Amino acid sequence: MRTFFPLSFLLFSVFVFSQNSNYQSLILDKVLTENANAVVRLDYMDIQLASHKSMKYTVHQVVTVLNKQGRQHARTHVRYDKESKIQRIEAFVYDRTGKEIDHFKKKDFNDVSAADGFSLYVDDRALQLRYTPVQYPYTMEFKYEVETTDTAFFPPWYFLSGYMISTEKSHYAITYGSDDIKPEIKKHNLEDLDITETETPGKIVFETKNIPAVKAESLSPSFRKIAPRLSVRLKKFNLKGQEATVNNWKDFGIWMDRALLKDRAVLNEATVQKAKDLVKNVTDDLEKAKIIYQYVQDNTRYISVQIGIGGWKPISAIDVDRVKYGDCKGLSNYTHALLKAVDVASYYTVIQAGSQKVDFDPDFAAMQGNHAILAIPYNDQYYWIDCTSQTHPFGFVGDFTDDRKALVVTPEGGKIVKTVAYLNEQNYQKTKAEYSLSAEGNIAAEIDITTKGIQYDNRFFLERKTKDDVLKHYKRYWDNINNLNIKKYTFENDRDKVVFKEKVAIEASNYASKSGDRILFSVNALNKNSYVPDRYRNRKQDFEIQRGFLDEDEFKVSLPEGYDIEALPSPKREESDFGVYECKLEYDSATNSVAYSRSLLIKKGAYTKEQYKLYRSFRKKVASADNAQVVLIKTKP
């Protein structure tokens, strides 16, 4: 599915064709430069809406880039397609005194494909200016004007475009021809801004000034959650010639079902019969679905297709069946068609995929989402499958689409449903090991690692990696062990139970430190968690732990002959709102060994900035305990 980025994110902004401005960067107010890598001097968009299928927007953005990190905010490219025409475009560059040092006209921009690197067919293009600054700070002024017949993705607005960037002046205006095309606007996080909102017949204007930058902090929420912004939609809109009128998500789903999905799930008789043969003698719908999903994984591959309406409308199931590839829309629709052939219900689902969890807004039905998956109803719950994956087990979507609100398209209309969440203890890792420590400080270990949930998602890829990649993975994972040598490894992937098991044998020289007659070593050699969030004197943002987890460890350490325990870390238990940590060590004189057990539970949650010090303190205690050392002393010559 074609990804759409807010125009104010892509270009931070908007239009005033004046060449007399003096954009000095030496006199910028400290309020704007503090914590900022760039300052948006002017962010201006003027939208002229003539009808539900005729829109023009004029953009003028001026950004002062203070350092190398700020370059990303002075973007100078505009996307277009068959429905969108760039009427004019130009850019100016000013030095720190405000003197113009470059002027770029339309002919100076490169006309390039807007391909994403993995799409087979893409007809989106972009005018792009590649500019390399010779000094900092500098100021980039960018102007363009676009006319389009597409109004489904109505330009939203961000008064502040991201972390570490401030805004000096922001102006967003919509002029509409009649009340029947007046857009709906939803406001987000505007409480602390001094915004002037002016509404007159046929026009809405939002203006504000001098918004300071927000400093990015450890575990800050995604900027979208805190950004002062506007969501905008038309009840009646046009998408590549497809017209729609929607008041809510139910209407939206009906439109998708009838306009974008209609007749897409038809298969030829031979394929229908093949599907029926695959599930012959199987009566349970969930077992049928697993068989069909495995067939799709074994017989198709993912290739993105983004031509015209194809950015949102799946190619037909017959075509996918013929060529054996498709994008997320095509493969989801194809799987839906195969399931329909064997009388198993499933629903096409649109979602915002990615490691950051982004919800569909239940109260604001507008075009959004960048991915399609499938929902299978069974016993009063949904099973979710990502049909683009050739490796994920049935019903497991991992951290790409977990725990977020998505649009499920049913014949009765659209429904906002939350996908499966993998919570805390469900993201599980168990490490069992036996390792021996020699008098020279060397170790040799046999290790078993079992993972479930998101931790499974982080590990099961290993079975498809080359030997070199696997060795690199373990050396990164156990980067606390110097001179590490991976002697052997095996993997077992239980796709039915969604459990991944690793057996690894390692050895390393000089793991322990020797000091005279003493040997010092950290008993937790194999799952040491040293993460401590950054320290802030005055934390500004609340913080978020997106996904919790549970690690449990059991190690048996055989000690070298001729050495006794001189110091053994005391048992430790730390319990907080954020999780629980526990570890203990027991010496067995009969076997001259130490038994080490440890567990770390981190809880998902949104927490206040006042709690941050407590969380940091908790993680410091965990890191310290994980690094605690055993001291051995030599008793025999």
Secondary structure as GFF3:
##gff-version 3
##sequence-region A 1 637
A	DSSP	alpha_helix	7	11	.	.	.	ID=ss1
A	DSSP	alpha_helix	30	33	.	.	.	ID=ss2
A	DSSP	beta_strand	38	51	.	.	.	ID=ss3
A	DSSP	beta_strand	54	65	.	.	.	ID=ss4
A	DSSP	three_ten_helix	68	73	.	.	.	ID=ss5
A	DSSP	beta_strand	77	80	.	.	.	ID=ss6
A	DSSP	beta_strand	84	94	.	.	.	ID=ss7
A	DSSP	beta_strand	100	104	.	.	.	ID=ss8
A	DSSP	three_ten_helix	106	108	.	.	.	ID=ss9
A	DSSP	beta_strand	110	113	.	.	.	ID=ss10
A	DSSP	beta_strand	119	122	.	.	.	ID=ss11
A	DSSP	beta_strand	125	128	.	.	.	ID=ss12
A	DSSP	beta_strand	138	148	.	.	.	ID=ss13
A	DSSP	beta_strand	157	158	.	.	.	ID=ss14
A	DSSP	beta_strand	165	176	.	.	.	ID=ss15
A	DSSP	three_ten_helix	179	181	.	.	.	ID=ss16
A	DSSP	beta_strand	184	188	.	.	.	ID=ss17
A	DSSP	beta_strand	196	200	.	.	.	ID=ss18
A	DSSP	beta_strand	203	211	.	.	.	ID=ss19
A	DSSP	alpha_helix	223	226	.	.	.	ID=ss20
A	DSSP	beta_strand	229	233	.	.	.	ID=ss21
A	DSSP	beta_strand	236	239	.	.	.	ID=ss22
A	DSSP	beta_strand	242	245	.	.	.	ID=ss23
A	DSSP	alpha_helix	249	255	.	.	.	ID=ss24
A	DSSP	pi_helix	256	260	.	.	.	ID=ss25
A	DSSP	alpha_helix	269	278	.	.	.	ID=ss26
A	DSSP	alpha_helix	285	299	.	.	.	ID=ss27
A	DSSP	beta_strand	301	302	.	.	.	ID=ss28
A	DSSP	beta_strand	304	306	.	.	.	ID=ss29
A	DSSP	three_ten_helix	308	311	.	.	.	ID=ss30
A	DSSP	alpha_helix	317	323	.	.	.	ID=ss31
A	DSSP	beta_strand	325	326	.	.	.	ID=ss32
A	DSSP	alpha_helix	328	341	.	.	.	ID=ss33
A	DSSP	beta_strand	347	351	.	.	.	ID=ss34
A	DSSP	beta_strand	371	378	.	.	.	ID=ss35
A	DSSP	beta_strand	381	385	.	.	.	ID=ss36
A	DSSP	three_ten_helix	398	400	.	.	.	ID=ss37
A	DSSP	beta_strand	405	410	.	.	.	ID=ss38
A	DSSP	beta_strand	413	418	.	.	.	ID=ss39
A	DSSP	three_ten_helix	424	426	.	.	.	ID=ss40
A	DSSP	beta_strand	428	437	.	.	.	ID=ss41
A	DSSP	beta_strand	443	451	.	.	.	ID=ss42
A	DSSP	alpha_helix	453	457	.	.	.	ID=ss43
A	DSSP	three_ten_helix	460	464	.	.	.	ID=ss44
A	DSSP	alpha_helix	467	477	.	.	.	ID=ss45
A	DSSP	beta_strand	484	494	.	.	.	ID=ss46
A	DSSP	beta_strand	499	508	.	.	.	ID=ss47
A	DSSP	beta_strand	513	515	.	.	.	ID=ss48
A	DSSP	beta_strand	518	522	.	.	.	ID=ss49
A	DSSP	beta_strand	543	545	.	.	.	ID=ss50
A	DSSP	beta_strand	549	558	.	.	.	ID=ss51
A	DSSP	beta_strand	563	567	.	.	.	ID=ss52
A	DSSP	beta_strand	572	576	.	.	.	ID=ss53
A	DSSP	beta_strand	579	588	.	.	.	ID=ss54
A	DSSP	beta_strand	593	602	.	.	.	ID=ss55
A	DSSP	beta_strand	605	607	.	.	.	ID=ss56
A	DSSP	three_ten_helix	609	611	.	.	.	ID=ss57
A	DSSP	alpha_helix	612	626	.	.	.	ID=ss58
A	DSSP	beta_strand	629	634	.	.	.	ID=ss59
###
